[in-house]
Structures are given as structure tokens and as C-alpha cells.
């Protein structure tokens, strides 16, 4: 059994981990990660920048709508959550 398969078995056999996977945030992170694997690092970097600079300041400095900045932040958090649960 490969290390990845062992991790999957451990995840699927732990009720607490299973409960973490049953959330909208997890689903959102999984969806983005599956559909856009090439954008994960950039998304995470942007979401960290939003956290550090603040939502309003980031949107103003980047010249983007506040709602777009919020969606970027939320998606970045979802991907980080997904990655932390799945390893």
C-alpha cells in the first residue's frame, strides 16, 4: 500500500476527520483544487495577502471590487482548509 493510500484509509476511518470533510468550506476547497490545480499556489498567496493587508485595503490597492477580493479570500481559505484535512 502506498503512503497516499494509507493516508486515505486513515482519513476515512476516523469519524472526526470525516466530520471535517462534511462542510461547505471543504467542498468548496476540493472543487477549486480539482478544477484549477495550476492556480492553487497563486490563490493561496493572494488570500494570505488579503489577510495581511485587510480586505478593503487589498481591494483598493489592487484595483478590484471588494466582493471579488472577498471571494478570493474565502476560496483561498477553503483551499487551505481542504489541503489541511487531506494532507
C-alpha positions in Angstrom: 0.0 0.0 0.0 1.4 3.4 -0.9 1.7 6.3 1.6 -1.2 8.1 -0.1 -3.5 5.1 0.1 -2.5 4.7 3.8 -3.5 8.3 4.4 -6.8 7.9 2.6 -7.6 4.8 4.8 -6.7 6.7 8.0 -8.8 9.6 6.9 -11.8 7.5 6.0 -11.7 5.5 9.3 -11.6 8.5 11.7 -15.0 9.9 12.4 -13.7 13.3 13.4 -11.8 13.7 10.1 -14.9 12.5 8.3 -16.9 15.2 10.0 -14.4 17.8 8.8 -14.9 16.7 5.3 -18.7 17.2 5.6 -18.6 21.0 5.3 -19.3 23.6 2.6 -15.8 25.0 3.1 -14.2 21.6 2.5 -16.4 21.0 -0.6 -15.5 24.5 -2.0 -11.8 23.8 -1.5 -12.0 20.4 -3.1 -13.9 21.7 -6.1 -11.4 24.6 -6.7 -8.4 22.3 -6.2 -9.8 19.7 -8.6 -10.7 22.2 -11.3 -7.8 24.6 -11.0 -4.7 22.8 -9.7 -2.4 25.1 -11.5 -3.8 28.1 -9.7 -3.7 26.9 -6.1 -0.4 28.5 -5.1 -1.3 31.9 -6.6 -4.7 31.7 -4.9 -3.2 31.0 -1.5 -0.6 33.7 -1.9 -3.4 36.3 -2.8 -5.6 35.2 0.1 -2.7 35.5 2.6 -2.0 39.0 1.2 -5.7 39.9 1.8 -5.4 38.6 5.4 -2.2 40.7 5.9 -3.4 43.9 4.3 -7.1 43.7 5.1 -10.0 43.3 2.7 -10.7 46.9 1.9 -7.1 48.0 1.6 -6.3 45.0 -0.6 -9.2 45.7 -3.0 -8.3 49.4 -3.2 -4.5 48.8 -3.8 -5.2 46.0 -6.4 -8.0 48.0 -8.1 -10.6 45.2 -7.7 -14.1 45.2 -6.4 -14.5 44.5 -2.7 -16.7 41.5 -3.5 -14.0 39.9 -5.7 -11.4 40.3 -3.0 -13.8 38.7 -0.5 -14.4 35.7 -2.9 -10.7 35.3 -3.3 -10.1 35.3 0.4 -12.9 32.8 1.0 -11.8 30.5 -1.8 -8.2 30.7 -0.5 -9.3 29.8 3.0 -11.4 26.9 1.6 -8.4 25.5 -0.3 -6.2 25.8 2.7 -8.8 24.0 4.8 -9.2 21.3 2.2 -5.4 20.8 2.0 -5.0 20.7 5.8 -7.6 17.9 6.1 -6.4 15.8 3.2 -2.7 16.4 3.7 
